[in-house]
C-alpha cells in the first residue's frame, strides 16, 4: 500500500520547518523505498486569513482521503485545527514521549517516559456555557468506553517498554468522573503490569522530584495535556517534544511546541520535535503494514538526531548551540546512512 499523507506546514516557524525537512524525508523515502505520497494543504492562521476558515473545505477533502496527517505548529487558530481534527477523526490516543537527549542542559540526564493521554473527551469536549451573569459552567465528560480503550493503549506500550503503568487521576475529589477512569485502570491493568495510581497533583510533584520512577503514565485529557508539557520540559525543552494522535482510521503527528512567531523567519528554530514526530509517523506505518522498512526508517531518523546531539556542534540556540536550522538539518541529513 501507499500511505497518503496530508501535510499541514502550519504557521510561524512551521513553514520553514517543513521546507527544510523535505530533504530528510526525501532521503529516507529513497533509502528505504518507502511508499509515501505527501500532499501539502493549508490550515491555521494563514488559511483563516485567506479563506475565512482555519480548516478550509479543500483541506478537509484531502485529509478525508489521507491515511495520516503531518502537522507543523499552528498559531491562534490551534483550537479550530488540532482539537477539531482529533475529535472529527476520533484520534483518541495522544502519545507524548519525554526522553533525554545528549548535550541538552537539564537537571536530569536519563528521562525516558511516555504519557498516554485520552484525546477526545473530558473538559476538552468544549461543553461550556454561561449559566447566569458571572457564572460559567464546563461539563467534564468521562466514559467507560473511551477510558477502556486508552488504558489498553497504555498497556500495549508498557508491555513493549518496562512493564509499569501509573494511572493518574483525582478520584479523591472528582469521585464520579475520575472515579470511573480509575476503576477502569484497575480492571485492565492490575496483575498484568507493575501498576500504581497517583493523584494528578502528586504526579506533577513526582515528575519534578524523580522522573525516572515513571515508565508509562495513562491519564485523562486535561491532566495529560498539562503533565506532558511538564515532562517535556523536564527532559530538556518543550521544543524537543514530538507527539502522535492515534486513531483506528487516521493519525496525526505534530511537534508539541507552538508557532513561535517571535523567531519565525530567522532560521534558528530547532527541528528536533518535528523530525521526531516524523519518526513516530514512520513507526505507525510499520504498525499498520508490518513492513520492516518503515521501522528501519524511523530508527534511522531518530538515531541520526541523537548522533547530532552527541557531537553537539550543530545545535540551535534554544539548546545552547549557535547553528542555524539549515545547519542542523544538513548535519542530521548527513548522519542518515
RAWOHU-V99232 format. One record per residue. N is the residue number from 1. PHI is phi as a letter, one per 20 degrees, with the letter a starting at -180 (999 if undefined). OMEGA is omega in whole degrees, 0 to 359 (* if undefined). Layout:
# RAWOHU-V99232
{{N,PHI,OMEGA} {N,PHI,OMEGA}}
This chain:
# RAWOHU-V99232
{{1,999,173} {2,d,180} {3,e,176} {4,e,184} {5,d,172} {6,e,183} {7,d,174} {8,d,179} {9,f,176} {10,n,186} {11,d,175} {12,l,182} {13,f,181} {14,g,182} {15,f,182} {16,f,177} {17,g,181} {18,f,181} {19,g,182} {20,f,184} {21,f,183} {22,g,183} {23,f,178} {24,f,178} {25,g,181} {26,f,180} {27,f,180} {28,f,177} {29,f,181} {30,f,185} {31,f,185} {32,d,178} {33,l,183} {34,f,178} {35,e,185} {36,c,174} {37,c,183} {38,e,180} {39,c,183} {40,e,179} {41,c,182} {42,d,174} {43,a,179} {44,o,184} {45,f,181} {46,f,179} {47,f,180} {48,f,181} {49,f,182} {50,e,189} {51,d,183} {52,n,179} {53,b,178} {54,f,176} {55,c,183} {56,f,182} {57,g,181} {58,f,176} {59,f,180} {60,f,178} {61,f,178} {62,f,181} {63,f,179} {64,g,184} {65,e,184} {66,e,175} {67,e,185} {68,b,177} {69,c,171} {70,d,189} {71,c,169} {72,e,181} {73,f,179} {74,d,185} {75,e,187} {76,f,182} {77,e,184} {78,g,180} {79,g,183} {80,f,179} {81,d,189} {82,f,183} {83,f,180} {84,f,180} {85,f,178} {86,g,184} {87,f,181} {88,f,184} {89,d,175} {90,l,176} {91,e,198} {92,e,183} {93,d,175} {94,e,185} {95,d,182} {96,c,175} {97,f,171} {98,c,187} {99,b,180} {100,f,173} {101,d,180} {102,f,174} {103,m,174} {104,d,184} {105,f,179} {106,a,174} {107,f,187} {108,c,182} {109,d,186} {110,c,177} {111,f,176} {112,b,181} {113,c,183} {114,c,176} {115,d,179} {116,d,190} {117,d,173} {118,f,199} {119,d,189} {120,c,184} {121,c,184} {122,m,180} {123,f,182} {124,f,169} {125,g,178} {126,n,179} {127,e,182} {128,c,176} {129,b,175} {130,e,181} {131,f,177} {132,a,181} {133,g,179} {134,n,180} {135,c,179} {136,d,183} {137,c,172} {138,c,182} {139,d,178} {140,e,183} {141,d,174} {142,c,179} {143,d,177} {144,f,182} {145,g,182} {146,f,179} {147,f,183} {148,f,184} {149,f,179} {150,f,178} {151,f,177} {152,f,174} {153,f,179} {154,f,178} {155,g,182} {156,f,178} {157,f,182} {158,f,180} {159,f,177} {160,e,183} {161,d,186} {162,d,170} {163,m,176} {164,c,178} {165,c,173} {166,d,177} {167,e,184} {168,d,181} {169,b,176} {170,b,186} {171,f,176} {172,f,178} {173,d,179} {174,e,193} {175,f,182} {176,e,184} {177,f,179} {178,f,176} {179,f,177} {180,f,180} {181,f,181} {182,f,181} {183,f,177} {184,f,177} {185,g,181} {186,f,183} {187,f,185} {188,e,194} {189,d,184} {190,f,178} {191,n,182} {192,d,176} {193,b,170} {194,f,191} {195,d,172} {196,b,174} {197,d,181} {198,b,174} {199,f,189} {200,f,179} {201,f,177} {202,f,179} {203,f,178} {204,f,179} {205,f,182} {206,f,174} {207,f,178} {208,f,183} {209,f,183} {210,b,181} {211,f,182} {212,f,179} {213,f,183} {214,d,170} {215,d,176} {216,d,173} {217,d,174} {218,d,186} {219,b,182} {220,e,193} {221,f,185} {222,f,179} {223,f,181} {224,f,178} {225,f,183} {226,f,184} {227,f,181} {228,f,174} {229,f,177} {230,f,181} {231,f,179} {232,f,179} {233,f,178} {234,f,180} {235,f,177} {236,q,182} {237,a,173} {238,f,181} {239,f,180} {240,d,194} {241,e,174} {242,e,173} {243,b,175} {244,c,172} {245,d,190} {246,d,171} {247,c,180} {248,f,184} {249,d,182} {250,b,179} {251,c,180} {252,c,184} {253,c,187} {254,b,171} {255,f,181} {256,f,186} {257,f,182} {258,e,186} {259,f,174} {260,l,183} {261,g,182} {262,f,179} {263,d,182} {264,g,178} {265,n,181} {266,e,178} {267,m,182} {268,c,181} {269,f,179} {270,e,182} {271,e,190} {272,g,184} {273,f,180} {274,f,181} {275,f,177} {276,f,174} {277,f,175} {278,f,177} {279,g,177} {280,f,177} {281,f,177} {282,f,180} {283,f,176} {284,f,176} {285,f,176} {286,f,180} {287,f,183} {288,e,185} {289,d,187} {290,l,178} {291,e,187} {292,g,186} {293,f,179} {294,f,176} {295,f,179} {296,f,177} {297,f,178} {298,f,181} {299,f,180} {300,f,180} {301,f,180} {302,f,180} {303,f,178} {304,f,177} {305,f,180} {306,f,179} {307,f,178} {308,f,177} {309,f,178} {310,f,178} {311,f,172} {312,m,184} {313,d,178} {314,c,180} {315,d,182} {316,f,187} {317,g,183} {318,f,178} {319,d,172} {320,n,179} {321,e,177} {322,c,181} {323,e,174} {324,e,175} {325,g,182} {326,f,179} {327,f,182} {328,f,177} {329,g,181} {330,f,181} {331,f,177} {332,f,178} {333,g,182} {334,f,179} {335,e,177} {336,f,183} {337,c,*}}
